[in-house]
Amino acid sequence: MYHCSKVLLKVWQCMFIAPVTLRRKPSVDGSVQPKSYYTFSVWWYAFNLAVLVACVTGGVWAVMEDARASETGRSLRIQNTSSAIVTALQVTLQCLVCGLAITCSASRHAMLQEIERHLNHADAVLRVSTSQPAARYTLALVTLHAALFTVDGYLWNTLSPATWMYSVCYVYMLIDLATMLMYALIAWNIGRRFEDINAAIECKLAGFQAGAAAAFDHSHRGRGCRPPQRVWTFAGHTTVVMSNNPVATADRQYGTSIIL
């Protein structure tokens, strides 16, 4: 999945969920172009964990400062006990989600490499192009959310400067968005390969049916033989073979025959 799009990889690295580095190894087959691969980086992972700790600390400090500001009536978010509980719960859940996204990136690295290996194998067998239009939409979506978060944070800071550290919640939401986009891209890639496989199977079946019909016409023309079975296709996906000979099934309970 790292080789699918350099744009997406940069987005994931900026959102602290892809602690990988690009390595190059000399080619053994005599080619001039060296082969590149992505490997897990302990240093990047440690930096991401440090950023996570800083974000969690900032979120806790923001809630505490907002609670103090509410005592003097300077808080817009915390007006009573219920709003304080909701605010603390929201920040806590955001911290947990981003914590899972960052800490699980080490084990996710092996999973992404395995998925990428299977996708590359499917592309090599099917001989199809590997275009990634989802990368452009992902970059546009992240940019749009970043702009919205900037405007929203500026307006909140204008209304209540005492709780400016709530801006760390926007980092949480961007990390959450990037993680969802990563799994959305995985699902999109797998779905596109299934479409390619189904299209290849349908082409093979169409070739077999055309070959069988041509062979039948060539060898049984003018002999009065029964033509081959009819094939009905629904929406280009499901193929059902309908026989020309009716099948009689006996109903044991009433002693009658039903013609299907």
C-alpha positions as CSV (number, residue, x, y, z in Angstrom):
1,M,0.0,0.0,0.0
2,Y,3.0,2.4,0.4
3,H,3.8,2.3,-3.3
4,C,0.2,3.0,-4.3
5,S,0.6,6.8,-4.0
6,K,3.4,9.0,-2.8
7,V,0.8,11.7,-2.0
8,L,-1.1,9.4,0.3
9,L,2.1,8.2,2.0
10,K,3.1,11.8,2.7
11,V,-0.4,12.5,4.2
12,W,-0.1,9.4,6.4
13,Q,3.4,10.4,7.5
14,C,2.3,13.9,8.4
15,M,-0.6,12.5,10.4
16,F,1.8,10.2,12.3
17,I,0.3,6.9,11.3
18,A,3.0,5.7,8.8
19,P,6.4,5.4,10.5
20,V,8.3,4.1,7.4
21,T,11.4,5.2,5.5
22,L,12.4,4.5,1.9
23,R,15.3,2.2,1.4
24,R,17.1,1.3,-1.8
25,K,18.9,-1.9,-2.4
26,P,21.2,-2.7,-5.4
27,S,19.6,-4.7,-8.1
28,V,20.9,-8.2,-8.6
29,D,19.5,-8.8,-12.1
30,G,21.9,-6.3,-13.7
31,S,19.4,-3.5,-14.2
32,V,20.5,0.1,-13.8
33,Q,17.5,1.2,-11.7
34,P,17.9,0.2,-8.1
35,K,14.9,-1.4,-6.3
36,S,13.3,0.6,-3.5
37,Y,11.2,-0.7,-0.6
38,Y,9.7,0.8,2.6
39,T,10.8,-0.4,6.0
40,F,9.6,0.3,9.5
41,S,11.5,3.1,11.2
42,V,12.0,2.9,15.0
43,W,13.0,6.6,15.1
44,W,9.9,7.8,13.3
45,Y,7.7,5.6,15.5
46,A,9.3,7.0,18.7
47,F,8.7,10.5,17.3
48,N,5.1,9.7,16.6
49,L,4.7,8.4,20.2
50,A,6.3,11.6,21.5
51,V,3.8,13.7,19.5
52,L,1.0,11.6,20.8
53,V,2.1,12.2,24.4
54,A,2.3,15.9,23.7
55,C,-1.2,16.0,22.2
56,V,-2.7,14.0,25.1
57,T,-1.0,16.4,27.5
58,G,-2.3,19.4,25.6
59,G,-5.9,18.0,25.6
60,V,-5.9,17.3,29.3
61,W,-4.4,20.8,30.0
62,A,-7.1,22.4,27.8
63,V,-9.9,20.7,29.7
64,M,-8.4,21.7,33.0
65,E,-7.9,25.3,32.0
66,D,-11.4,25.5,30.6
67,A,-12.7,24.2,33.9
68,R,-10.9,26.9,35.8
69,A,-12.1,29.5,33.3
70,S,-15.7,28.3,33.8
71,E,-15.5,29.2,37.5
72,T,-15.1,32.9,36.6
73,G,-17.6,32.8,33.7
74,R,-14.9,33.0,30.9
75,S,-15.7,29.6,29.3
76,L,-18.0,29.2,26.4
77,R,-17.8,25.4,26.3
78,I,-18.3,24.6,30.0
79,Q,-21.3,26.3,31.5
80,N,-22.5,23.5,33.9
81,T,-21.6,20.0,35.1
82,S,-23.2,18.3,32.1
83,S,-21.2,20.4,29.6
84,A,-18.0,19.7,31.6
85,I,-18.7,15.9,31.4
86,V,-19.4,16.1,27.7
87,T,-16.3,18.1,27.0
88,A,-14.0,15.8,29.0
89,L,-15.6,12.7,27.4
90,Q,-15.2,14.1,23.9
91,V,-11.5,14.9,24.4
92,T,-10.9,11.5,26.1
93,L,-12.4,9.6,23.3
94,Q,-10.4,11.6,20.7
95,C,-7.2,10.8,22.6
96,L,-8.0,7.1,22.7
97,V,-8.8,6.9,19.0
98,C,-5.6,8.7,18.0
99,G,-3.6,6.7,20.5
100,L,-4.8,3.5,18.9
101,A,-4.1,4.9,15.4
102,I,-0.5,5.8,16.3
103,T,0.5,2.9,18.5
104,C,-1.0,0.3,16.2
105,S,1.0,1.7,13.2
106,A,3.8,-0.7,14.0
107,S,1.7,-3.8,13.5
108,R,-0.2,-2.2,10.7
109,H,3.0,-1.9,8.7
110,A,3.3,-5.6,8.2
111,M,-0.4,-5.9,7.2
112,L,-0.1,-3.1,4.6
113,Q,2.9,-4.7,3.1
114,E,1.1,-8.1,2.8
115,I,-1.9,-6.4,1.2
116,E,0.4,-4.6,-1.2
117,R,2.1,-7.8,-2.2
118,H,-1.2,-9.5,-3.0
119,L,-2.5,-6.5,-5.0
120,N,0.7,-6.3,-7.1
121,H,0.4,-10.1,-7.8
122,A,-3.2,-9.6,-8.9
123,D,-2.1,-6.7,-11.2
124,A,0.7,-8.7,-12.7
125,V,-1.6,-11.7,-13.5
126,L,-4.4,-9.6,-14.9
127,R,-2.1,-7.2,-16.7
128,V,-4.2,-4.1,-15.8
129,S,-3.2,-0.5,-15.0
130,T,-2.8,0.6,-11.4
131,S,-4.3,4.1,-11.5
132,Q,-5.1,5.6,-8.2
133,P,-7.8,8.3,-8.6
134,A,-8.7,8.0,-4.9
135,A,-5.4,9.7,-4.0
136,R,-6.5,13.0,-5.5
137,Y,-9.8,12.9,-3.6
138,T,-8.0,12.1,-0.4
139,L,-5.6,15.0,-0.7
140,A,-8.5,17.3,-1.5
141,L,-10.6,16.0,1.5
142,V,-7.7,16.4,3.9
143,T,-7.0,20.0,2.7
144,L,-10.6,20.9,3.0
145,H,-10.8,19.6,6.5
146,A,-7.6,21.5,7.4
147,A,-9.1,24.7,6.1
148,L,-12.3,24.2,8.0
149,F,-10.4,23.4,11.2
150,T,-8.3,26.5,10.8
151,V,-11.3,28.8,10.4
152,D,-13.2,27.1,13.3
153,G,-10.2,27.3,15.6
154,Y,-9.7,31.0,14.8
155,L,-13.3,31.8,15.6
156,W,-13.2,29.9,18.8
157,N,-10.0,31.6,19.8
158,T,-11.6,35.0,19.1
159,L,-14.5,34.2,21.3
160,S,-12.6,32.6,24.1
161,P,-8.8,33.2,24.2
162,A,-8.5,31.4,27.5
163,T,-9.0,27.9,25.9
164,W,-6.8,28.2,22.9
165,M,-5.2,24.8,23.6
166,Y,-8.4,23.2,22.4
167,S,-6.8,23.5,18.9
168,V,-5.1,20.2,19.7
169,C,-8.5,18.5,19.1
170,Y,-8.1,19.4,15.4
171,V,-4.9,17.3,15.3
172,Y,-6.9,14.4,16.8
173,M,-9.6,14.8,14.1
174,L,-7.0,15.0,11.3
175,I,-5.3,11.8,12.5
176,D,-8.7,10.1,12.7
177,L,-9.6,11.2,9.2
178,A,-6.3,10.0,7.7
179,T,-6.8,6.6,9.4
180,M,-10.3,6.2,8.0
181,L,-9.0,7.2,4.6
182,M,-6.3,4.6,4.8
183,Y,-8.8,1.8,5.3
184,A,-11.1,3.3,2.7
185,L,-8.3,3.1,0.2
186,I,-7.6,-0.5,1.1
187,A,-11.3,-1.4,0.5
188,W,-11.3,0.5,-2.7
189,N,-8.2,-1.2,-4.1
190,I,-9.5,-4.7,-3.1
191,G,-12.9,-3.9,-4.7
192,R,-11.3,-2.7,-7.9
193,R,-9.2,-5.9,-8.2
194,F,-12.4,-8.0,-7.7
195,E,-14.0,-6.1,-10.5
196,D,-11.0,-6.8,-12.7
197,I,-11.1,-10.5,-11.8
198,N,-14.9,-10.7,-12.5
199,A,-14.4,-8.9,-15.9
200,A,-11.7,-11.4,-16.8
201,I,-13.9,-14.3,-15.9
202,E,-16.8,-13.0,-17.9
203,C,-14.5,-12.5,-20.9
204,K,-13.3,-16.1,-20.6
205,L,-16.8,-17.4,-20.3
206,A,-17.9,-15.4,-23.3
207,G,-15.1,-16.8,-25.3
208,F,-15.9,-20.4,-24.3
209,Q,-19.6,-19.9,-25.2
210,A,-18.8,-18.3,-28.5
211,G,-16.3,-21.2,-29.3
212,A,-18.8,-23.8,-28.3
213,A,-21.5,-22.3,-30.5
214,A,-19.2,-22.0,-33.4
215,A,-18.1,-25.6,-33.1
216,F,-21.7,-26.8,-32.8
217,D,-22.7,-24.9,-36.0
218,H,-19.7,-26.2,-37.8
219,S,-20.1,-29.9,-36.9
220,H,-23.9,-30.3,-36.6
221,R,-25.2,-27.9,-39.3
222,G,-28.1,-29.5,-41.2
223,R,-28.4,-32.6,-39.0
224,G,-31.5,-31.5,-37.1
225,C,-29.7,-31.6,-33.7
226,R,-30.9,-29.7,-30.7
227,P,-29.1,-26.3,-30.3
228,P,-27.1,-25.6,-27.2
229,Q,-28.6,-24.3,-24.0
230,R,-29.7,-20.7,-23.7
231,V,-27.7,-18.4,-21.4
232,W,-29.3,-15.5,-19.7
233,T,-27.2,-12.8,-18.1
234,F,-28.6,-10.4,-15.5
235,A,-26.9,-6.9,-15.2
236,G,-23.6,-8.4,-16.5
237,H,-22.8,-10.2,-13.3
238,T,-24.9,-13.3,-12.8
239,T,-25.1,-16.0,-15.5
240,V,-27.9,-18.6,-15.4
241,V,-28.2,-21.5,-17.8
242,M,-31.7,-22.3,-18.9
243,S,-32.3,-25.8,-20.4
244,N,-34.6,-26.2,-23.4
245,N,-35.9,-29.6,-22.1
246,P,-38.6,-29.3,-19.4
247,V,-38.0,-31.3,-16.2
248,A,-40.9,-33.1,-14.7
249,T,-40.9,-33.5,-11.0
250,A,-43.5,-35.6,-9.2
251,D,-45.4,-34.2,-6.2
252,R,-45.5,-37.2,-3.8
253,Q,-48.2,-35.6,-1.6
254,Y,-50.9,-35.1,-4.2
255,G,-49.7,-37.6,-6.9
256,T,-49.5,-34.9,-9.6
257,S,-46.7,-33.8,-11.9
258,I,-45.5,-30.2,-12.1
259,I,-43.8,-29.1,-15.3
260,L,-40.9,-26.6,-14.6
